[in-house]
Amino acid sequence: MKQAYSFISILLIIALSSCSDNSRDIERVNSFPAISPDYVNVTIPPNIAPLNFMIKDAEKINVIIEGKGGTFTARLSGNKAVISPGKWRNLLQKSAGDSLSITVSALEGGTWREYRPFHWHVAADEIDPFLSYRLIEPGYEVWSRISISQRDLTTFRERKLADNNLIDDGCVNCHIYSQQDPSFSFFHLRHAGGGTMIQQDGKFRKINTSTDSTISAGVYGSWHPSGRYLAFSTNMIIPEFHSVRNKRLEVYDTISDLMVLDLERNEVITSRVIAEKGSFETFPVFSADGTKLYFCSAHALNMPEDYNKARYSLCSVGFDPATGSFGSIVDTLISSDRTGSTVSHPKPSPDGRRLMFTSFDYGNFPVWHEEAELHLLDLTTGTIDTLPSVNSRRSDSYHSWSSDGRWFVFASKRVDNMYGRPYFAYIGSDGRASKPFVLPQKDPEFYDYFLKSYNIPELSNGPAPFNARDVERAFRRLEAEKVSFVRK
């Protein structure tokens, strides 16, 4: 280690000598540099775009990256380090399963400081190469400017999948893939001429999931692994602003049930066990093998008077995909009466072993709760990992698994408590989650001036087979299919 450190120091002195006459006087600091974004000691996939960063208070910086693929100096622009994509790909490929050492020096207040080297551990497991998300300002005043976009994680390329400026300013939300497969997806167009848009292999169906026997059209939903069914909540959702204290907004249901849409029969199916009087049911999601339906359930309360008393438990019920029917017994996996907290957004891992959910003090909508954090339930042992290396002091929610279950992405407001940004974390062979890192951008200053939140970030193993113009054509040309209501 001493020889490697000396070699890097020599390289730094050579690099610094071309930048400053004072480069011979280097102050060595036994702490990590305050880089932005915070990429210090994170685990990254071997197919991720370059982790460009900066030191905000520095006048200049120098960066040397060392790994199995060699040693090179990052391209510099003042206080920013921009890594060559070609060199980066080569370095990651040769370093998969190993670590990169990054040594940073910075000119601060007229003094060059060489900081303690930090590391990027390059996992052997790649991440699904595409990420989709809804971009929206974090407020209701400008909600009409919404898009669903997709980012190539191996590069910085982004494209729009849906744009509400092309569909008469209707609300676009909840883009969900089936098992990270982009050939099966759905999203809602909230508009007089809209509906739930079902996409299969680039072809669209527009379905009106509302019936005279349901509370509303489908809201929060998920795919059955067979591709035949979609589970939805049907809710009366109320957003209200706080007038006192430091809280901004509370979103709650005054009534909610569950239903399952059969795409072959154009039926919405429900049952007493998932639409029980005296309960609020929401956030349904099928198990990895399709034989269970997980959901969140709370005792019905008077809203909004009792908004801060609503606490949801995590439940499950059997589901028979051959008949589209439900079991008769609801199991409670996590009881809010015992924990004193609430559960939302359950997401089982692809292998069916684990289930990730959001936990917070009360209610069912975590993005406006600072205390919201991710937990991981082992469905075999019943133990819960509170993911201390992942969570922050501000809202962490909207999580999604990779197709192999080794990576997950989530939205976090950890930087400013306002804008949700996508973070990635790795689960090692020992089951432990790594420190998360934010979605890399070409300009490391990007998040300082990009004033939109990333909602529902979701990984997929390929590009979506449609774009915003395809959605516009489907919106204008397709008639919404009607559904019948069946209670089993």
N, C-alpha and C positions, 0 to 999 in steps of 0.2 A: 504493500500500500504506500510506503514512503517513497519508493522509486516512482510509482505511478503518479503520486501527487507532485513530485519534483518535476516530472516530465510535463505535466499540465502547467505547472508554474512557469516553466521555461517558455512554453507556448504562449502563455499569457503575457509574459514580459516582452516577447517578440511582437505580439499583437499590440500591446500598449505602447511600445516604443514608436509605432507609426502614427499614434494618435495624440500623444502628449509628451512634452519635454520633461514632465514630472513623473514619468512612468516608472522610474527606478525606485521611487518611494511608494511602496505598496503596503497598505495596512491590511494585515490578515485578520479576518473577523470569524470567530468561532460560533457563528449562527447562520441559518439559512437566509438567502436573500428574500426580500419582500416582493416577489414577482406577482404580476397580475396578467391573466388569471392565476389563481393559486394551483400550480401544477407540481408543487414540491412533494416528492416521495409518493407518487401515485402509480397505480397499476394500469397499463394501457393495452389495448389489443394490437396485434401486429399489422393490422390493416387500417389504422386510424390516420386521418390527415395530420399534418405537422402541428405540434403544440407550440405555436408562436406565442411569445409573452413579452412583457416589458416591466421596467421598474419605474413607477410613476415619478418619483422624486429625483431620479438620476438625470444627469446631463448627458452622459454617454454610458454605454455598457459594452462589455465583451463577453462572449459566450463560447465555451468549448465543450463539445459533446463527444464522449468516448464510449465505444462499445466494441463488440466482436467484429463489426464491419469496418472498424478504423476510427480515426479521430478527425474531426473537422470543426471549423469555426463557423458559427451561424452568420448569415448575412445581417448586417446591422444598419439601423436607421435611427440615429440618435439614441434614445433610450429603449428601442424596440429590437427584439431578436426575431428575424424571419427566416425560417429553415427551408432550404431548398427541397422541394417535393421529391426530386429524383434521388438525392442523397438520403433523404429521410426514409423512403421506401426500401432502399438497399440496406440501410442500417437496421431497420426494424426486422426485415426478413432474416438477416443473419443473427439477430439478437433475440429471436423468439424463445421464450423460456429462460432468458437471462436478463441482465439489467444494463441500463445506460447510466453513465456518470456525467453529470452536468456541473461544470464549474463556471461561476459567474463573477465577474468583477465589474464595479460601477464607479464612475466618477461622480462623487457627491460632495458638494461644498468645497471643490478644488482638490479633493483627496481621492486617489484610487483605492478602493477597498476590494479585496479578494475574499469572497464569502465561502463558507463551508460547502463542499460539493453536496448536491442532492442527487436522487436517483429516480429513474423511470424504470419500473419493472415491466418488461414486455412479456405478457402472458403468451402461452402457447396456443390458446384458443382465440380464434378470430371472433369478431362481433358481426352480427347481421349488418350488411353494408348500407342499409337505407333507414332513414328516420323520418317519420311524418309527424306533423304537429299543426295545431291551429294557432295562427298568429292573431292576437287581439290586444287592444289597449286595455289595461287593467281598470276599467270603469265602464259605466253604462252610457256615458254621454256620447261616445263615439263608437258604440258597438256595431254600427253599420259598416265599418271598414274591417272586414274579417276575411281571411283566406286560410285554406289548408295547403300547406307546402310540404315538399319532400326534399330532404338533403341527402346527397351522396356522402357518406361518412369517410370514404377513402379520399375525397377531394373536398373542395369548398363549393361545389356546384349545387345550386338549389333551383327548384322549379315549382310552379303553382299547380296544384291538383284541383282546386276549386277557388273561385273568387266571387264574393257576393256582389261585386260591382257588375258582374256579367249576368246576374240572376235577379235583377230589380231590387237590389239591396236586401234580399232575404237573409235571415240568419243561417249560418252554416256551422254545424257542430258535430262532435262525437264521431270522428272517423276511426273505425275499428276494423282491424284485419282478423282473419281466421287463422289462428296458429302461426302468426307471422308470415302468412302466405298472401302476397299482394293480389293474387288473382281472385280472392274472395274478400270483399270489404263492404261496409255500409256507412252512410252518414245521413244526417237529417237536413233537409232544406225547410226551414220554418218560414213559410210563405203561403199565400192563398192558392198559388198554383204549385206548391211544393209537395213534399211527402218524404218518406224514407227511401233513399236511393240505394238500391241493392246492386252491387257490381260483381259480375262473375265473368272472368276472362275478357274484361274490357267492354262488356255489354251491360246495359243498365235496365233495371226495372224501377218504376216509381210506385210505391205502395202507400196507401192511406191506411194506417194501422188503427185509426180511431173507429170505435163503434158506439152504438147507443148504450152498450152495457159496460163500457170501460170509462175510467176517469178522464183519460186523455189519449192521444196517440202515444206510441212508444217513446220513451225518453232514454234512460241509461240502458245500454244493451251489450250483449256478447253473442258470439257465434257458438253453435254446437260444433264439435270436431267433424261431424259428418257433412256439414254445410247445408243441411236441410232445415235446421231450426235456428231461430234467433230468440233469445230471452230478453225481455224488456221490463222495465218498471213503467208504471202508468201513474203519473203524479200530478198533484196540484202544487206547483212550486211558487214560493213567494220570496222575492228579494227585498230586504228592508235595510235602510241605512241607520246606523247608530247615531244618536244626537249628542251623546256624552261619552266619556272615557276615551281610551285610545284605540277603540275598535272601529272599523270602517263599515263593515257590511255583514249581515247574516242572511244566509239562504236556507230556507227550511220548507218542509212539506206540511200542508194541512190535512192531506189524505194521500195514501199511496198503496198500490197493490202491484202484483207481478203478473205477467202473462208470457206465453211462448208463441211466436209466430211460426207456423208451418208453411214453408215456402212452396211446398208441392201442392198443398190443398188450399192455400190462401185462407187459412183459419188462424185466429188467435185463440189460444187454449189457456184456460185458467182452472184453478181448483181451490177448494176451501183452504188447503194447507199453505197456499202462497198468496191468498187474498182474504185473509182472515179479518173479520170485524174486530175492532179493538186493538189492531196492530198497524204499524207503518212498515211495509216491506219495500226494499229498494236495493239497487246495485246487484242484480242477478248475474251470475257467471257460471258456466258449465265446468265440471271437472275435466281433467285432461282426457279421461276415457269416455266422457259423455254420459256416465251413469248417475251423476248427481248434479244438483243445482245448488250452488252456494249463494247466499244472499244475506242482507242485513235486515234486522227486524227490531223495532222498538215498540213499547207500549204507546198506544194512541193518547195524545195529550191535547189540551186546549192551546191552540196557537193564535197569536204569538205570545200570549201570557206566560206559557211554560216553555218557551224556546230553549232556555238554558237547562232544562231538566230532561230533554230528549237524549236518550243514550241507546245506541243500537248495539245489539249482540250479533255475533257471527253464527249463522245457522246453515243447515244443509238438509236437503230432502232428496230421496231417490227419484230418478227419471228414467223411463223406459223409452228409448228412441224408436223402437219398433212400433209402439202404439201411441206415442206422444202423451203418456200418462205419468202421474206422479205417485210416489209412495204415500203412505198414510201417516207416517211419523216424521216429525221435524226434530232433528238433533241440534242441540245448542253446543257449538264448539268453543266459543268464548262468550261468557255471560257478562253483560255490562253491570248486572247487579253485584257481581263479585269484584270486578275490576274497578268500578266507579268511573270508567271512561267509555268512549264510544268507538265503534268500528265502522270504517267505510272502505269502498273500493277493493274488495277481495280479488286477488289474481293468483290462481294456482300456477305452479311451475309446469313446464312442458312434460316433465316426467311424473307429475302428480304427487311428488313427495312433499313439497312445501307449498305454502300459501302466503303471499305477501299482502299486507293490508295497511291502512292508515289508522293510527290511533290518536285521539285528541280528547279534550275535556267533555264536549257535548255536541249535539247536532249531527248532521250528516254531510256537510259540505266543508272540507278541510282547508281549502285554499285561502280562506280568510281567517284561519286560526293559526296564530304564531306557534302554538304548542304542538301542532300536528307533526307527527313523525311516523316513519315506516317501521313496521315490525314484521318478523318472519316466523310463521307457525310451522313446525314440523308435524305433518299430519299423521305420522306414524307414532311418535312419542308424545305429542301434545305439548312439547316444550316451545317456548317463545323466545326468539332472539330479538332483542330490542335494537340491534344494529347501531351500537354507539359510535362506530367508526364512520357511519354513513350520515346520521342525522345531524342537524344544526339546531340553533336556537330559534329558527324561524321555519315557516311552513315547508314541509317536505311531503309531496303527494304525487298523484297522477303517475303511477309507476307502470312499467311494462317489461315483460321478460324478453330475452333473446330466445331464438328457436332451440338452442341447446341448453338453456337454463343456467349458463355460466355468467352471463351478463344481465344487468337490468338498467333501465333508464327511468328517471323520474324528474319532476319539475320541482325546483327549489327556489325560495325567495331569500336565501341566506345572505345575499350581498346587501340588499337595500330594503327588504320587507315589502317590496312593491311588485317587482317584475319576476315572474317565474321563468327560470332558465333550465335547459335540459342538462342533467348530470348523469354520468355513467359510473357504475361500480361493478366490480368483479367478485365472484364467489369462488374461492379456491377449493382445492380438493379436500381441505380440512373443514369446509363449510363456512369459513369466515369471510365476511365481506370486506373489501378494501376501501380505502379512502376514495371518495368519488372525485371525478374531474368534469369540468364543464365542457360542452360541445366546442371544439376548437374552431376558431375563425381566422381568416387570412390576416386581418388587422387585429392585433391583440387589444386595441382600444375599442373594438366594436360594441361591446356591451355597455360602454359608458354613454353611447349616444343612440343606441337602438331602443326605442321606447315602446316595445310591445312584449307581451308575455307569450311564452310557449306553452300552450295548453294541450293536454293529452298526448305527450310525446310517445310514439310507438314505433318499435323496430320492425323491419320486414326483411326477408331474405332476398328480395329483388325489387326492381322498380315497379311502381304502379302502372298498369297498362292503359292509362287514360290521362288526360290533362284538363285544364280549366275549360277549354273550348268544348271538349266532349261533354262535360257536365252541363254547360250552357245549352247545348243542342238537346240533351236528354230532358232537361228542365222544360224547354219550350215545346218539344214535340211529343213527349209521352203523356198519356192520360194516366192519372193515378188509379191503380187497381184497388178495388174494394176487398175487404175481408169479412168473413163471417165469424161469429163469436160462438165458442164451444166451452161449456163448463164440464169438467170431468171429475 
